């Protein structure tokens, strides 16, 4: 157990760059935490931390040791969690990041169901339309929609999300309804700044994908805002289905070219590869993957 305490003390000091913060999180004195780290360095015969009166930083050996010891500590925690919770309820905090609109409209209702089943689990939600750094921000998982570009993360698919091209009846009356995706070149389109190619919209024609060039005065980085702007009759939007589902049902928006939809985006949970996930996080992943209300718009 002393070895685990020493490793944990070092990891907490290294991640927080503070003996005081590490001591608070361990429920130990700063003096004892300092002794743990010194004992670890003596046992290894190598300096892991550079210390001054004002700062703490990792040595090269310390950075390597931190990278290798964190999965071991996570594995130890998971072992204890599994044994402790074998016959008991799940406990602890799960730190989650998700896109703002999808998080509010789809993820929150699913998390509410999970929280009802597991009353001792705390959910720390961070909603943002930027891509959060999972490791640097200490997240357990991030829910994302679209291409999964980060190969350093594990991916658990939760569902699929179609992209819907739509406009309001007001816009179509004023500008005319395009009879083919290529006709979008003559229309005002809302450009999504989250896309790799905002001015290129792709469509399926009998199994063949074609890229259509579009233009527009509006560029936005929040899909829900693009949907609301389209409802106002300002332009044609291409949005994830969850942002326009209600407006399509009410008739405030009309879908264009439904037969030419491209393959829908993947909705997935991402988490670090080199970290063993805890029982509570695994339970949440299983819950989200099995919740058909999370992505009812696209086939799994």
C-alpha positions in Angstrom: 0.0 0.0 0.0 2.9 2.4 0.7 4.0 2.0 -2.9 0.5 2.9 -4.2 0.4 5.9 -1.8 3.8 7.1 -3.1 2.7 6.7 -6.7 -0.6 8.5 -6.0 1.2 11.3 -4.2 3.6 11.8 -7.1 0.9 11.7 -9.7 -1.3 14.3 -7.8 1.7 16.6 -7.3 2.7 16.2 -11.0 -0.8 16.9 -12.4 -1.4 19.9 -10.0 2.2 21.1 -9.8 1.6 21.6 -6.1 2.3 19.6 -3.0 -0.4 21.5 -1.1 -3.1 20.7 -3.6 -2.0 17.1 -3.7 -2.0 16.9 0.1 -5.6 18.3 0.2 -6.8 15.7 -2.4 -5.2 12.8 -0.5 -6.3 14.0 2.9 -2.7 14.0 4.1 -0.3 16.7 5.2 2.0 18.4 2.7 4.9 17.2 4.7 3.8 13.6 4.4 3.1 13.9 0.7 6.6 15.4 0.2 8.0 12.4 2.1 6.1 10.0 -0.1 7.6 11.6 -3.3 11.1 11.6 -1.8 10.8 8.0 -0.8 9.6 7.1 -4.3 12.6 8.9 -5.9 15.0 7.2 -3.5 13.5 3.8 -4.3 13.8 4.4 -8.0 17.2 6.1 -7.8 16.1 9.0 -10.0 14.7 12.5 -9.6 11.1 12.8 -10.8 10.4 16.4 -9.9 12.3 19.7 -10.0 11.5 21.7 -6.9 12.0 25.4 -6.1 10.5 27.5 -3.4 7.9 28.8 -6.0 7.3 26.0 -8.5 7.3 22.3 -9.2 8.0 20.7 -12.6 8.5 17.3 -14.1 11.9 16.0 -15.1 12.1 13.9 -18.2 12.1 10.8 -16.1 9.2 12.1 -14.1 7.1 12.7 -17.3 7.8 9.1 -18.3 7.0 7.7 -14.9 3.7 9.7 -14.8 2.6 8.4 -18.2 3.2 4.8 -17.1 2.0 5.0 -13.5 -1.4 6.6 -14.2 -2.9 3.5 -15.9 -1.7 1.4 -13.0 -3.4 3.7 -10.5 -6.6 3.7 -12.6 -6.4 -0.1 -12.7 -6.0 -0.2 -8.9 -9.0 2.1 -8.5 -11.1 0.1 -10.8 -10.2 -3.1 -9.0 -11.4 -1.6 -5.7 -14.5 -0.1 -7.4 -15.5 -3.5 -8.8 -15.0 -5.3 -5.5 -16.6 -2.6 -3.5 -19.6 -2.1 -5.8 -20.1 -5.8 -6.7 -23.3 -5.8 -4.5 -23.6 -2.1 -4.0 -24.6 1.0 -5.9 -22.1 2.9 -8.1 -20.5 5.9 -6.6 -18.2 8.7 -7.6 -17.9 11.6 -10.1 -18.0 11.2 -13.9 -16.6 14.2 -15.8 -18.3 14.6 -19.2 -17.9 17.0 -22.2 -20.5 17.3 -25.0 -21.7 19.7 -27.7 -23.9 22.4 -26.3 -27.1 21.8 -28.4 -26.9 18.0 -28.4 -26.0 17.9 -24.7 -29.0 20.0 -23.8 -31.6 18.4 -26.1 -30.5 14.7 -26.2 -27.8 13.9 -23.7 -29.4 15.5 -20.6 -32.6 13.4 -20.7 -30.5 10.3 -21.1 -28.2 11.3 -18.2 -31.3 12.0 -16.0 -32.4 8.4 -16.5 -28.9 7.1 -15.6 -28.8 9.3 -12.5 -32.2 8.0 -11.4 -30.8 4.4 -11.5 -27.6 5.4 -9.8 -28.3 8.0 -7.1 -24.7 8.0 -5.7 -23.1 8.9 -9.0 -22.3 12.6 -9.5 -22.3 13.9 -13.1 -20.0 16.9 -13.9 -21.2 18.2 -17.3 -19.2 20.7 -19.5 -21.1 21.8 -22.6 -19.1 23.5 -25.4 -19.0 23.5 -29.2 -15.2 23.4 -29.2 -13.4 20.0 -29.0 -12.3 19.6 -25.4 -8.9 18.0 -24.6 -10.0 15.0 -22.7 -6.6 14.2 -21.0 -5.6 17.8 -20.3 -9.0 18.8 -18.9 -9.3 15.6 -16.7 -12.4 14.3 -18.5 -13.6 10.8 -18.2 -15.3 10.9 -21.6 -16.4 13.3 -24.3 -19.5 12.9 -26.5 -18.8 14.0 -30.1 -20.6 14.1 -33.4 -18.9 13.8 -36.7 -15.5 12.5 -37.9 -13.4 11.1 -35.0 -10.0 12.6 -35.8 -8.1 11.8 -32.6 -6.5 8.4 -32.9 -5.1 8.6 -29.4 -8.6 8.1 -27.9 -10.8 5.0 -27.7 -14.2 5.3 -29.4 -17.5 3.8 -28.3 -20.2 4.4 -30.9 -23.5 5.5 -29.5 -25.6 6.1 -32.6 -25.8 8.0 -35.9 -26.9 11.5 -36.7 -28.1 12.5 -40.2 -27.3 15.9 -41.6 -30.5 17.6 -42.8 -30.6 20.4 -45.5 -33.6 22.6 -44.8 -35.2 26.0 -45.2 -38.3 27.8 -43.9 -41.4 28.2 -46.0 -40.8 32.0 -45.9 -37.4 31.6 -47.5 -38.7 29.2 -50.2 -41.5 31.5 -51.1 -39.1 34.4 -51.5 -36.1 32.7 -53.1 -37.8 29.7 -54.8 -37.3 26.0 -53.9 -34.1 24.5 -55.4 -35.0 21.5 -57.5 -31.6 19.9 -57.3 -28.7 20.1 -54.8 -26.6 21.7 -57.6 -29.1 24.6 -57.5 -27.9 25.5 -54.1 -25.1 27.5 -55.8 -27.7 30.2 -56.5 -29.0 30.3 -52.9 -27.9 31.8 -49.6 -26.6 29.1 -47.4 -25.5 29.1 -43.8 -21.9 27.9 -43.4 -20.9 25.7 -40.5 -17.6 26.8 -39.1 -17.2 23.4 -37.3 -16.9 21.6 -40.6 -13.6 21.0 -42.3 -15.0 22.3 -45.5 -17.8 24.7 -44.7 -18.5 25.7 -48.3 -18.7 22.1 -49.5 -21.9 20.1 -48.9 -22.0 16.5 -50.0 -24.9 14.6 -51.4 -25.6 11.0 -52.4 -26.8 10.3 -55.9 -27.6 6.6 -56.3 -24.6 5.5 -54.2 -22.2 8.1 -55.6 -21.3 11.0 -53.4 -21.0 14.4 -55.0 -19.5 17.6 -53.5 -21.6 20.7 -54.1 -20.0 24.2 -53.6 -22.2 26.6 -51.6 -21.8 30.2 -50.5 -23.4 32.5 -47.9 -23.0 35.5 -45.8 -23.6 33.7 -42.5 -20.9 31.5 -40.9 -21.7 30.0 -37.5 -20.1 27.5 -35.2 -23.2 26.3 -33.3 -25.6 24.0 -35.3 -28.6 25.0 -33.1 -28.1 28.6 -33.9 -27.9 27.8 -37.7 -31.2 26.0 -37.3 -32.8 29.0 -35.6 -31.5 31.3 -38.3 -33.0 29.1 -41.0 -36.3 29.2 -39.2 -36.2 33.0 -39.5 -36.1 32.7 -43.3 -32.6 34.1 -43.6 -31.0 31.2 -45.6 -30.8 27.5 -46.2 -29.1 25.4 -43.4 -27.5 22.0 -43.2 -27.8 20.8 -39.6 -27.6 17.7 -37.5 -31.1 16.2 -37.3 -31.5 16.8 -33.5 -31.4 20.6 -34.0 -34.3 20.7 -36.5 -36.5 17.7 -35.5 -39.1 19.9 -33.7 -39.1 22.6 -36.5 -39.6 19.9 -39.2 -42.6 18.4 -37.3 -44.2 21.8 -36.8 -43.6 22.9 -40.4 -41.4 25.8 -39.4 -38.7 24.2 -41.5 -38.9 22.0 -44.7 -36.3 19.4 -45.5 -34.8 19.6 -48.9 -33.4 16.6 -50.9 -34.2 13.9 -48.2 -33.5 11.2 -50.9 -29.9 12.6 -51.3 -28.8 12.5 -47.6 -25.2 11.5 -47.2 -24.1 8.9 -44.6 -25.0 10.3 -41.2 -22.4 11.4 -38.8 -21.3 9.1 -36.0 -22.3 10.0 -32.4 -19.6 8.6 -30.1 -18.1 8.7 -26.7 -14.3 9.1 -26.6 -12.1 8.3 -23.6 -8.3 7.9 -23.1 -6.7 4.7 -24.4 -4.1 4.4 -21.7 -6.5 4.7 -18.8 -8.7 1.9 -17.4 -12.2 3.1 -17.2 -13.9 2.8 -13.9 -17.0 0.7 -13.3 -19.2 3.8 -13.1 -17.9 5.1 -16.4 -18.4 1.8 -18.1 -21.9 1.6 -16.8 -22.6 5.1 -18.2 -21.2 4.0 -21.6 -23.4 0.9 -21.7 -26.4 3.0 -20.8 -25.8 5.6 -23.5 -25.1 3.0 -26.1 -28.4 1.2 -25.3 -30.5 4.3 -25.1 -32.5 4.5 -28.4 -33.8 8.0 -27.5 -30.3 9.5 -27.8 -30.1 9.2 -31.6 -33.6 8.3 -32.9 -33.0 10.1 -36.2 -30.4 7.7 -37.5 -30.0 4.0 -37.8 -27.3 2.4 -35.6 
